[in-house]
Amino acid sequence: MTPLIRRSFAAAASAALLTFALGGVIPSIAAQDAAPAKSARKAPDPTRRVPTYFGSLGLSTEQREEIYAIQAKYVPQIQELERKIEGLRERQMSDCEDVLTPAQKKILGEARKSAVDRRKAAAKARADAAE
């Protein structure tokens, strides 16, 4: 081991020991227990958020309320367009799949299933590593 690697390892070990000694493990366990509660929360209202970077501009309450009103006007329209786009993408994919031969469709189905299986395995590996 080179001296730099040894020092890096020693620094990492010291940081881990210090974190453990100061109780860093207990909050992380508490956070894991609290995680399911987060999923029970309802989704944030997109009309009650200011756009990116606006929060650092020192907006007055009146300005925030005006922005919220503007967003309340446009968000439903944008969501409807996004639903239409998703429908168009699905129809596009269906039309593309109609061009394929039965053998090609079978290969495509297997490739998609394989990709799903790989994602599930990767998610499981990440979850196991986090424990």
C-alpha positions as CSV (number, residue, x, y, z in Angstrom):
1,M,0.0,0.0,0.0
2,T,1.3,3.4,-0.8
3,P,1.5,6.1,1.9
4,L,-1.3,8.1,0.3
5,I,-3.7,5.1,0.2
6,R,-2.8,4.3,3.8
7,R,-3.5,7.8,4.9
8,S,-6.8,7.9,3.0
9,F,-7.8,4.6,4.6
10,A,-6.8,5.9,8.0
11,A,-8.7,9.1,7.5
12,A,-11.8,7.2,6.4
13,A,-11.6,4.8,9.3
14,S,-11.2,7.7,11.8
15,A,-14.2,9.5,10.3
16,A,-16.3,6.4,10.6
17,L,-15.2,5.8,14.2
18,L,-15.9,9.4,15.1
19,T,-19.3,9.3,13.5
20,F,-20.1,6.1,15.4
21,A,-18.8,7.5,18.6
22,L,-20.8,10.7,18.3
23,G,-24.0,8.8,17.7
24,G,-24.2,9.0,13.9
25,V,-25.5,5.5,13.8
26,I,-28.6,6.2,15.9
27,P,-30.0,9.0,13.7
28,S,-29.5,6.9,10.6
29,I,-31.5,4.0,12.2
30,A,-34.2,6.5,13.3
31,A,-34.2,7.8,9.7
32,Q,-34.7,4.3,8.4
33,D,-37.7,3.8,10.7
34,A,-39.1,7.1,9.6
35,A,-38.8,6.4,5.9
36,P,-42.1,4.6,5.6
37,A,-43.9,7.6,7.0
38,K,-42.6,9.7,4.1
39,S,-44.4,7.5,1.6
40,A,-47.6,8.1,3.4
41,R,-47.4,11.9,2.8
42,K,-49.4,13.2,-0.1
43,A,-47.6,14.5,-3.1
44,P,-46.6,18.2,-3.0
45,D,-48.9,20.6,-4.9
46,P,-46.9,21.8,-7.9
47,T,-48.8,25.1,-7.9
48,R,-47.5,25.9,-4.4
49,R,-43.8,26.0,-5.3
50,V,-42.0,28.8,-6.8
51,P,-39.9,28.1,-10.0
52,T,-36.3,27.1,-9.8
53,Y,-34.0,29.9,-8.4
54,F,-37.0,32.1,-7.5
55,G,-36.7,31.1,-3.9
56,S,-33.4,32.9,-3.5
57,L,-34.8,36.2,-4.8
58,G,-36.4,37.4,-1.6
59,L,-40.0,37.3,-2.9
60,S,-42.6,39.0,-0.9
61,T,-45.7,37.1,0.2
62,E,-47.7,39.0,-2.5
63,Q,-45.3,38.0,-5.2
64,R,-45.4,34.3,-4.1
65,E,-49.2,34.3,-4.1
66,E,-49.2,35.8,-7.6
67,I,-46.8,33.2,-8.8
68,Y,-48.9,30.5,-7.2
69,A,-52.0,31.8,-9.0
70,I,-50.1,31.8,-12.4
71,Q,-49.0,28.3,-11.8
72,A,-52.5,27.2,-10.8
73,K,-53.6,28.5,-14.2
74,Y,-51.0,26.6,-16.3
75,V,-50.2,23.4,-14.4
76,P,-53.5,21.7,-15.3
77,Q,-53.0,22.5,-19.0
78,I,-49.4,21.3,-18.9
79,Q,-50.5,18.0,-17.2
80,E,-53.2,17.5,-19.8
81,L,-50.6,18.0,-22.6
82,E,-48.2,15.5,-20.8
83,R,-51.0,12.9,-20.7
84,K,-51.6,13.4,-24.5
85,I,-47.9,13.1,-25.2
86,E,-47.7,9.8,-23.2
87,G,-50.7,8.5,-25.3
88,L,-49.0,9.5,-28.5
89,R,-45.7,7.8,-27.4
90,E,-47.6,4.6,-26.6
91,R,-49.4,4.7,-30.0
92,Q,-46.0,5.4,-31.7
93,M,-44.4,2.4,-30.0
94,S,-47.4,0.2,-31.0
95,D,-47.1,1.3,-34.6
96,C,-43.4,0.6,-34.6
97,E,-44.0,-2.9,-33.1
98,D,-46.6,-3.6,-35.8
99,V,-43.8,-3.4,-38.4
100,L,-41.9,-6.3,-36.6
101,T,-42.1,-9.9,-37.5
102,P,-43.4,-12.4,-34.9
103,A,-39.8,-13.6,-34.3
104,Q,-38.6,-10.0,-33.8
105,K,-41.5,-9.3,-31.4
106,K,-40.5,-12.3,-29.4
107,I,-36.9,-11.1,-29.2
108,L,-38.1,-7.6,-28.2
109,G,-40.3,-9.1,-25.5
110,E,-37.4,-11.1,-24.1
111,A,-35.1,-8.1,-24.2
112,R,-37.6,-6.0,-22.3
113,K,-38.1,-8.8,-19.7
114,S,-34.4,-9.1,-19.3
115,A,-34.0,-5.4,-18.7
116,V,-36.8,-5.5,-16.1
117,D,-35.0,-8.4,-14.4
118,R,-31.7,-6.6,-14.4
119,R,-33.3,-3.5,-12.9
120,K,-34.9,-5.6,-10.2
121,A,-31.6,-7.3,-9.4
122,A,-29.7,-4.0,-9.3
123,A,-32.4,-2.5,-6.9
124,K,-32.1,-5.6,-4.7
125,A,-28.3,-5.4,-4.7
126,R,-28.5,-1.7,-3.7
127,A,-31.0,-2.4,-0.9
128,D,-28.9,-5.3,0.4
129,A,-25.8,-3.1,0.3
130,A,-27.6,-0.3,2.2
131,E,-28.5,-2.7,5.0
